[in-house]
Structures are given as C-alpha cells and as structure tokens.
Amino acid sequence: MESAVFWITTIGGLLSFGAWIWYYASLGERISKEEKEVGKDLTYEMNPFTGSTGNLKKN
C-alpha cells in the first residue's frame, strides 16, 4: 500500500512539474513572437498571465 502511495504522488508531482515547465516555455515563446512582430521590447506592456499585449501596431 505504501508503495502505491509513493508512486502515485511521485508520478503526480512529475506531471505537475512538467505542466509548469510547458506553461512557462510556451509563454516565453509567445512573448518572443509578439516582440519580433512589433519590433521592440514589450517587458512592461505584456499581460504576464497570457503573454499577450492585445493589438499593438508596429512603429
């Protein structure tokens, strides 16, 4: 029984960790894409949760 609990929590923890890594990697990719489209640094203009700035136009 203790072995099953160990494996369930270990696998669940690894899946949770993997989901967070995937989230931050995809967020960084989206931010990089929008910065390239606009042609400037969007550090203080981004929504940190979605990685989006809305509809910015290239200057």
C-alpha positions in Angstrom: 0.0 0.0 0.0 2.8 2.4 0.9 4.5 1.7 -2.4 1.3 2.7 -4.3 1.0 5.9 -2.5 4.7 6.7 -3.2 4.3 6.0 -7.0 1.0 8.0 -7.2 2.5 11.0 -5.5 5.7 10.8 -7.5 4.0 10.5 -10.9 1.5 13.2 -10.0 4.4 15.5 -8.9 6.3 14.9 -12.1 3.2 15.6 -14.2 2.6 18.8 -12.3 6.2 19.9 -12.7 6.1 19.1 -16.4 2.9 21.1 -16.9 4.5 24.2 -15.2 7.6 23.9 -17.4 5.4 23.6 -20.5 3.4 26.6 -19.5 6.4 28.9 -19.0 8.1 27.7 -22.2 5.0 28.4 -24.3 4.5 31.7 -22.6 8.1 32.7 -23.4 7.7 31.6 -27.0 4.5 33.7 -27.3 6.2 36.8 -25.8 9.2 36.4 -28.1 6.9 36.1 -31.2 5.0 39.3 -30.3 8.2 41.2 -29.6 9.5 40.2 -33.1 6.2 41.3 -34.7 6.2 44.7 -33.1 10.0 45.2 -33.2 10.5 46.4 -29.7 10.8 45.2 -26.1 7.4 44.6 -24.5 8.5 43.9 -20.9 6.2 46.4 -19.2 3.4 46.2 -21.8 2.6 42.4 -21.6 0.0 40.7 -19.6 2.1 38.3 -17.6 -0.6 35.6 -17.5 -1.5 35.4 -21.2 1.8 36.6 -22.8 -0.3 39.0 -24.9 -0.3 42.7 -25.4 -3.6 42.9 -27.3 -3.4 44.8 -30.6 -0.1 46.6 -30.8 0.9 48.1 -34.1 4.5 48.1 -35.4 6.1 51.6 -35.1 
